[in-house]
Amino acid sequence: MPRPGWRKQPEDSRLTDHLSIGVLTRTSQRELIDWILISTGKVQQRIRLLPSRVMI
C-alpha cells in the first residue's frame, strides 16, 4: 500500500526491476564509494555477507 503523497509507478514497475548490480558497478567508481564511506565514517565494523560498499 503506498504511503500518502507517493505516486504509483506506471505499469506496476519499480526502478529496482530495471537495475542490476552490473549496471550500478558500471556507473559508480569503487574508489569514490570507498572515499565516501571513509570520509563519513560509515565503513563496516564487522565482515558481513554484504559489505558497506555493496549496500550503497
PDB file of N, CA, C and O in Angstrom, chain B, residues numbered from 101:
ATOM      1  N   MET B 101       0.851  -1.172   0.000  1.00  0.00           N
ATOM      2  CA  MET B 101       0.000   0.000   0.000  1.00  0.00           C
ATOM      3  C   MET B 101       0.902   1.242   0.000  1.00  0.00           C
ATOM      4  O   MET B 101       1.758   1.376   0.874  1.00  0.00           O
ATOM      5  N   PRO B 102       0.723   2.135  -0.952  1.00  0.00           N
ATOM      6  CA  PRO B 102       1.556   3.339  -0.997  1.00  0.00           C
ATOM      7  C   PRO B 102       1.238   4.282   0.160  1.00  0.00           C
ATOM      8  O   PRO B 102       0.105   4.355   0.636  1.00  0.00           O
ATOM      9  N   ARG B 103       2.253   4.989   0.588  1.00  0.00           N
ATOM     10  CA  ARG B 103       2.072   5.979   1.648  1.00  0.00           C
ATOM     11  C   ARG B 103       1.438   7.236   1.067  1.00  0.00           C
ATOM     12  O   ARG B 103       1.494   7.457  -0.143  1.00  0.00           O
ATOM     13  N   PRO B 104       0.838   8.057   1.915  1.00  0.00           N
ATOM     14  CA  PRO B 104       0.240   9.304   1.421  1.00  0.00           C
ATOM     15  C   PRO B 104       1.286  10.179   0.720  1.00  0.00           C
ATOM     16  O   PRO B 104       2.377  10.387   1.251  1.00  0.00           O
ATOM     17  N   GLY B 105       0.959  10.679  -0.446  1.00  0.00           N
ATOM     18  CA  GLY B 105       1.865  11.517  -1.208  1.00  0.00           C
ATOM     19  C   GLY B 105       2.714  10.764  -2.208  1.00  0.00           C
ATOM     20  O   GLY B 105       3.307  11.374  -3.098  1.00  0.00           O
ATOM     21  N   TRP B 106       2.782   9.446  -2.079  1.00  0.00           N
ATOM     22  CA  TRP B 106       3.553   8.651  -3.032  1.00  0.00           C
ATOM     23  C   TRP B 106       2.751   8.464  -4.302  1.00  0.00           C
ATOM     24  O   TRP B 106       1.524   8.371  -4.274  1.00  0.00           O
ATOM     25  N   ARG B 107       3.459   8.410  -5.409  1.00  0.00           N
ATOM     26  CA  ARG B 107       2.801   8.156  -6.681  1.00  0.00           C
ATOM     27  C   ARG B 107       3.082   6.735  -7.130  1.00  0.00           C
ATOM     28  O   ARG B 107       4.205   6.247  -7.001  1.00  0.00           O
ATOM     29  N   LYS B 108       2.090   6.088  -7.643  1.00  0.00           N
ATOM     30  CA  LYS B 108       2.258   4.727  -8.127  1.00  0.00           C
ATOM     31  C   LYS B 108       2.984   4.762  -9.470  1.00  0.00           C
ATOM     32  O   LYS B 108       2.645   5.557 -10.346  1.00  0.00           O
ATOM     33  N   GLN B 109       3.976   3.903  -9.621  1.00  0.00           N
ATOM     34  CA  GLN B 109       4.722   3.824 -10.863  1.00  0.00           C
ATOM     35  C   GLN B 109       3.842   3.272 -11.975  1.00  0.00           C
ATOM     36  O   GLN B 109       2.996   2.414 -11.723  1.00  0.00           O
ATOM     37  N   PRO B 110       4.026   3.750 -13.194  1.00  0.00           N
ATOM     38  CA  PRO B 110       3.221   3.218 -14.292  1.00  0.00           C
ATOM     39  C   PRO B 110       3.505   1.739 -14.523  1.00  0.00           C
ATOM     40  O   PRO B 110       4.635   1.274 -14.375  1.00  0.00           O
ATOM     41  N   GLU B 111       2.475   1.027 -14.882  1.00  0.00           N
ATOM     42  CA  GLU B 111       2.552  -0.399 -15.199  1.00  0.00           C
ATOM     43  C   GLU B 111       3.070  -1.236 -14.036  1.00  0.00           C
ATOM     44  O   GLU B 111       3.657  -2.297 -14.253  1.00  0.00           O
ATOM     45  N   ASP B 112       2.864  -0.781 -12.822  1.00  0.00           N
ATOM     46  CA  ASP B 112       3.293  -1.511 -11.624  1.00  0.00           C
ATOM     47  C   ASP B 112       4.773  -1.881 -11.654  1.00  0.00           C
ATOM     48  O   ASP B 112       5.154  -2.913 -11.101  1.00  0.00           O
ATOM     49  N   SER B 113       5.610  -1.068 -12.283  1.00  0.00           N
ATOM     50  CA  SER B 113       7.046  -1.355 -12.302  1.00  0.00           C
ATOM     51  C   SER B 113       7.759  -0.487 -11.286  1.00  0.00           C
ATOM     52  O   SER B 113       7.309   0.608 -10.948  1.00  0.00           O
ATOM     53  N   ARG B 114       8.874  -0.995 -10.810  1.00  0.00           N
ATOM     54  CA  ARG B 114       9.706  -0.264  -9.871  1.00  0.00           C
ATOM     55  C   ARG B 114      11.077  -0.065 -10.491  1.00  0.00           C
ATOM     56  O   ARG B 114      11.487  -0.830 -11.364  1.00  0.00           O
ATOM     57  N   LEU B 115      11.781   0.953 -10.044  1.00  0.00           N
ATOM     58  CA  LEU B 115      13.114   1.217 -10.551  1.00  0.00           C
ATOM     59  C   LEU B 115      14.022   0.017 -10.339  1.00  0.00           C
ATOM     60  O   LEU B 115      14.840  -0.298 -11.203  1.00  0.00           O
ATOM     61  N   THR B 116      13.891  -0.652  -9.209  1.00  0.00           N
ATOM     62  CA  THR B 116      14.734  -1.808  -8.921  1.00  0.00           C
ATOM     63  C   THR B 116      14.471  -2.968  -9.873  1.00  0.00           C
ATOM     64  O   THR B 116      15.311  -3.860  -9.996  1.00  0.00           O
ATOM     65  N   ASP B 117      13.348  -2.978 -10.536  1.00  0.00           N
ATOM     66  CA  ASP B 117      13.075  -4.013 -11.529  1.00  0.00           C
ATOM     67  C   ASP B 117      13.944  -3.829 -12.773  1.00  0.00           C
ATOM     68  O   ASP B 117      14.141  -4.773 -13.539  1.00  0.00           O
ATOM     69  N   HIS B 118      14.464  -2.618 -12.974  1.00  0.00           N
ATOM     70  CA  HIS B 118      15.210  -2.313 -14.181  1.00  0.00           C
ATOM     71  C   HIS B 118      16.713  -2.163 -13.945  1.00  0.00           C
ATOM     72  O   HIS B 118      17.474  -2.019 -14.902  1.00  0.00           O
ATOM     73  N   LEU B 119      17.143  -2.194 -12.703  1.00  0.00           N
ATOM     74  CA  LEU B 119      18.556  -2.048 -12.372  1.00  0.00           C
ATOM     75  C   LEU B 119      19.137  -3.365 -11.908  1.00  0.00           C
ATOM     76  O   LEU B 119      18.432  -4.217 -11.366  1.00  0.00           O
ATOM     77  N   SER B 120      20.416  -3.520 -12.125  1.00  0.00           N
ATOM     78  CA  SER B 120      21.109  -4.697 -11.623  1.00  0.00           C
ATOM     79  C   SER B 120      22.444  -4.258 -11.045  1.00  0.00           C
ATOM     80  O   SER B 120      22.864  -3.117 -11.240  1.00  0.00           O
ATOM     81  N   ILE B 121      23.105  -5.149 -10.342  1.00  0.00           N
ATOM     82  CA  ILE B 121      24.414  -4.830  -9.770  1.00  0.00           C
ATOM     83  C   ILE B 121      25.390  -4.463 -10.874  1.00  0.00           C
ATOM     84  O   ILE B 121      26.215  -3.569 -10.689  1.00  0.00           O
ATOM     85  N   GLY B 122      25.317  -5.122 -12.003  1.00  0.00           N
ATOM     86  CA  GLY B 122      26.213  -4.814 -13.117  1.00  0.00           C
ATOM     87  C   GLY B 122      26.068  -3.387 -13.597  1.00  0.00           C
ATOM     88  O   GLY B 122      27.066  -2.721 -13.873  1.00  0.00           O
ATOM     89  N   VAL B 123      24.846  -2.909 -13.699  1.00  0.00           N
ATOM     90  CA  VAL B 123      24.612  -1.528 -14.131  1.00  0.00           C
ATOM     91  C   VAL B 123      25.156  -0.561 -13.095  1.00  0.00           C
ATOM     92  O   VAL B 123      25.793   0.432 -13.445  1.00  0.00           O
ATOM     93  N   LEU B 124      24.915  -0.840 -11.846  1.00  0.00           N
ATOM     94  CA  LEU B 124      25.378   0.057 -10.794  1.00  0.00           C
ATOM     95  C   LEU B 124      26.897   0.096 -10.709  1.00  0.00           C
ATOM     96  O   LEU B 124      27.466   1.161 -10.474  1.00  0.00           O
ATOM     97  N   THR B 125      27.565  -1.034 -10.893  1.00  0.00           N
ATOM     98  CA  THR B 125      29.023  -1.035 -10.811  1.00  0.00           C
ATOM     99  C   THR B 125      29.653  -0.334 -12.005  1.00  0.00           C
ATOM    100  O   THR B 125      30.768   0.177 -11.900  1.00  0.00           O
ATOM    101  N   ARG B 126      28.964  -0.301 -13.126  1.00  0.00           N
ATOM    102  CA  ARG B 126      29.496   0.424 -14.281  1.00  0.00           C
ATOM    103  C   ARG B 126      29.335   1.925 -14.141  1.00  0.00           C
ATOM    104  O   ARG B 126      30.098   2.683 -14.739  1.00  0.00           O
ATOM    105  N   THR B 127      28.366   2.366 -13.371  1.00  0.00           N
ATOM    106  CA  THR B 127      28.099   3.794 -13.267  1.00  0.00           C
ATOM    107  C   THR B 127      28.729   4.442 -12.048  1.00  0.00           C
ATOM    108  O   THR B 127      28.803   5.669 -11.989  1.00  0.00           O
ATOM    109  N   SER B 128      29.180   3.680 -11.087  1.00  0.00           N
ATOM    110  CA  SER B 128      29.804   4.265  -9.892  1.00  0.00           C
ATOM    111  C   SER B 128      31.186   3.667  -9.691  1.00  0.00           C
ATOM    112  O   SER B 128      31.378   2.458  -9.821  1.00  0.00           O
ATOM    113  N   GLN B 129      32.143   4.528  -9.375  1.00  0.00           N
ATOM    114  CA  GLN B 129      33.516   4.099  -9.205  1.00  0.00           C
ATOM    115  C   GLN B 129      33.744   3.572  -7.799  1.00  0.00           C
ATOM    116  O   GLN B 129      33.301   4.171  -6.819  1.00  0.00           O
ATOM    117  N   ARG B 130      34.437   2.450  -7.711  1.00  0.00           N
ATOM    118  CA  ARG B 130      34.701   1.814  -6.425  1.00  0.00           C
ATOM    119  C   ARG B 130      35.497   2.745  -5.499  1.00  0.00           C
ATOM    120  O   ARG B 130      35.217   2.826  -4.303  1.00  0.00           O
ATOM    121  N   GLU B 131      36.478   3.438  -6.056  1.00  0.00           N
ATOM    122  CA  GLU B 131      37.302   4.336  -5.248  1.00  0.00           C
ATOM    123  C   GLU B 131      36.481   5.482  -4.666  1.00  0.00           C
ATOM    124  O   GLU B 131      36.691   5.884  -3.522  1.00  0.00           O
ATOM    125  N   LEU B 132      35.554   6.002  -5.449  1.00  0.00           N
ATOM    126  CA  LEU B 132      34.691   7.077  -4.966  1.00  0.00           C
ATOM    127  C   LEU B 132      33.814   6.595  -3.816  1.00  0.00           C
ATOM    128  O   LEU B 132      33.661   7.293  -2.813  1.00  0.00           O
ATOM    129  N   ILE B 133      33.251   5.426  -3.958  1.00  0.00           N
ATOM    130  CA  ILE B 133      32.398   4.870  -2.900  1.00  0.00           C
ATOM    131  C   ILE B 133      33.212   4.629  -1.642  1.00  0.00           C
ATOM    132  O   ILE B 133      32.756   4.942  -0.542  1.00  0.00           O
ATOM    133  N   ASP B 134      34.432   4.067  -1.788  1.00  0.00           N
ATOM    134  CA  ASP B 134      35.290   3.854  -0.621  1.00  0.00           C
ATOM    135  C   ASP B 134      35.637   5.172   0.056  1.00  0.00           C
ATOM    136  O   ASP B 134      35.632   5.255   1.285  1.00  0.00           O
ATOM    137  N   TRP B 135      35.939   6.210  -0.734  1.00  0.00           N
ATOM    138  CA  TRP B 135      36.279   7.514  -0.178  1.00  0.00           C
ATOM    139  C   TRP B 135      35.092   8.081   0.607  1.00  0.00           C
ATOM    140  O   TRP B 135      35.269   8.631   1.694  1.00  0.00           O
ATOM    141  N   ILE B 136      33.897   7.948   0.061  1.00  0.00           N
ATOM    142  CA  ILE B 136      32.696   8.446   0.744  1.00  0.00           C
ATOM    143  C   ILE B 136      32.486   7.708   2.062  1.00  0.00           C
ATOM    144  O   ILE B 136      32.189   8.329   3.083  1.00  0.00           O
ATOM    145  N   LEU B 137      32.639   6.393   2.044  1.00  0.00           N
ATOM    146  CA  LEU B 137      32.457   5.605   3.270  1.00  0.00           C
ATOM    147  C   LEU B 137      33.477   6.011   4.330  1.00  0.00           C
ATOM    148  O   LEU B 137      33.127   6.171   5.500  1.00  0.00           O
ATOM    149  N   ILE B 138      34.728   6.175   3.931  1.00  0.00           N
ATOM    150  CA  ILE B 138      35.773   6.544   4.890  1.00  0.00           C
ATOM    151  C   ILE B 138      35.542   7.953   5.428  1.00  0.00           C
ATOM    152  O   ILE B 138      35.642   8.186   6.633  1.00  0.00           O
ATOM    153  N   SER B 139      35.235   8.886   4.538  1.00  0.00           N
ATOM    154  CA  SER B 139      35.074  10.282   4.977  1.00  0.00           C
ATOM    155  C   SER B 139      33.851  10.484   5.867  1.00  0.00           C
ATOM    156  O   SER B 139      33.828  11.408   6.681  1.00  0.00           O
ATOM    157  N   THR B 140      32.844   9.642   5.725  1.00  0.00           N
ATOM    158  CA  THR B 140      31.658   9.757   6.579  1.00  0.00           C
ATOM    159  C   THR B 140      31.719   8.830   7.788  1.00  0.00           C
ATOM    160  O   THR B 140      30.833   8.860   8.642  1.00  0.00           O
ATOM    161  N   GLY B 141      32.763   8.009   7.860  1.00  0.00           N
ATOM    162  CA  GLY B 141      32.910   7.095   8.989  1.00  0.00           C
ATOM    163  C   GLY B 141      31.919   5.950   8.974  1.00  0.00           C
ATOM    164  O   GLY B 141      31.539   5.442  10.029  1.00  0.00           O
ATOM    165  N   LYS B 142      31.498   5.541   7.793  1.00  0.00           N
ATOM    166  CA  LYS B 142      30.469   4.509   7.681  1.00  0.00           C
ATOM    167  C   LYS B 142      30.992   3.167   7.156  1.00  0.00           C
ATOM    168  O   LYS B 142      30.210   2.337   6.689  1.00  0.00           O
ATOM    169  N   VAL B 143      32.297   2.954   7.229  1.00  0.00           N
ATOM    170  CA  VAL B 143      32.857   1.672   6.803  1.00  0.00           C
ATOM    171  C   VAL B 143      32.420   0.606   7.800  1.00  0.00           C
ATOM    172  O   VAL B 143      32.357   0.856   9.004  1.00  0.00           O
ATOM    173  N   GLN B 144      32.122  -0.575   7.292  1.00  0.00           N
ATOM    174  CA  GLN B 144      31.608  -1.629   8.174  1.00  0.00           C
ATOM    175  C   GLN B 144      32.616  -1.958   9.270  1.00  0.00           C
ATOM    176  O   GLN B 144      33.827  -1.899   9.060  1.00  0.00           O
ATOM    177  N   GLN B 145      32.096  -2.302  10.432  1.00  0.00           N
ATOM    178  CA  GLN B 145      32.928  -2.675  11.576  1.00  0.00           C
ATOM    179  C   GLN B 145      33.181  -4.178  11.604  1.00  0.00           C
ATOM    180  O   GLN B 145      34.204  -4.630  12.118  1.00  0.00           O
ATOM    181  N   ARG B 146      32.254  -4.943  11.056  1.00  0.00           N
ATOM    182  CA  ARG B 146      32.376  -6.400  11.020  1.00  0.00           C
ATOM    183  C   ARG B 146      32.235  -6.870   9.589  1.00  0.00           C
ATOM    184  O   ARG B 146      31.638  -6.184   8.759  1.00  0.00           O
ATOM    185  N   ILE B 147      32.773  -8.022   9.300  1.00  0.00           N
ATOM    186  CA  ILE B 147      32.640  -8.611   7.968  1.00  0.00           C
ATOM    187  C   ILE B 147      31.267  -9.277   7.883  1.00  0.00           C
ATOM    188  O   ILE B 147      30.938 -10.158   8.677  1.00  0.00           O
ATOM    189  N   ARG B 148      30.490  -8.849   6.924  1.00  0.00           N
ATOM    190  CA  ARG B 148      29.143  -9.359   6.708  1.00  0.00           C
ATOM    191  C   ARG B 148      29.034  -9.940   5.323  1.00  0.00           C
ATOM    192  O   ARG B 148      29.987  -9.870   4.547  1.00  0.00           O
ATOM    193  N   LEU B 149      27.887 -10.515   4.993  1.00  0.00           N
ATOM    194  CA  LEU B 149      27.667 -11.047   3.660  1.00  0.00           C
ATOM    195  C   LEU B 149      27.682  -9.934   2.617  1.00  0.00           C
ATOM    196  O   LEU B 149      28.207 -10.119   1.519  1.00  0.00           O
ATOM    197  N   LEU B 150      27.105  -8.774   2.957  1.00  0.00           N
ATOM    198  CA  LEU B 150      27.101  -7.630   2.059  1.00  0.00           C
ATOM    199  C   LEU B 150      27.885  -6.493   2.694  1.00  0.00           C
ATOM    200  O   LEU B 150      27.407  -5.874   3.644  1.00  0.00           O
ATOM    201  N   PRO B 151      29.076  -6.207   2.191  1.00  0.00           N
ATOM    202  CA  PRO B 151      29.853  -5.109   2.756  1.00  0.00           C
ATOM    203  C   PRO B 151      29.186  -3.765   2.499  1.00  0.00           C
ATOM    204  O   PRO B 151      28.292  -3.657   1.661  1.00  0.00           O
ATOM    205  N   SER B 152      29.626  -2.746   3.223  1.00  0.00           N
ATOM    206  CA  SER B 152      29.004  -1.431   3.120  1.00  0.00           C
ATOM    207  C   SER B 152      29.085  -0.874   1.695  1.00  0.00           C
ATOM    208  O   SER B 152      28.195  -0.137   1.269  1.00  0.00           O
ATOM    209  N   ARG B 153      30.138  -1.218   0.960  1.00  0.00           N
ATOM    210  CA  ARG B 153      30.261  -0.752  -0.418  1.00  0.00           C
ATOM    211  C   ARG B 153      29.096  -1.263  -1.269  1.00  0.00           C
ATOM    212  O   ARG B 153      28.568  -0.533  -2.108  1.00  0.00           O
ATOM    213  N   VAL B 154      28.709  -2.484  -1.055  1.00  0.00           N
ATOM    214  CA  VAL B 154      27.603  -3.068  -1.824  1.00  0.00           C
ATOM    215  C   VAL B 154      26.262  -2.494  -1.373  1.00  0.00           C
ATOM    216  O   VAL B 154      25.348  -2.335  -2.183  1.00  0.00           O
ATOM    217  N   MET B 155      26.147  -2.187  -0.099  1.00  0.00           N
ATOM    218  CA  MET B 155      24.881  -1.677   0.427  1.00  0.00           C
ATOM    219  C   MET B 155      24.571  -0.285  -0.116  1.00  0.00           C
ATOM    220  O   MET B 155      23.406   0.098  -0.217  1.00  0.00           O
ATOM    221  N   ILE B 156      25.608   0.471  -0.464  1.00  0.00           N
ATOM    222  CA  ILE B 156      25.359   1.794  -1.047  1.00  0.00           C
ATOM    223  C   ILE B 156      24.718   1.609  -2.392  1.00  0.00           C
ATOM    224  O   ILE B 156      24.415   2.589  -3.072  1.00  0.00           O
TER     225      ILE B 156
END
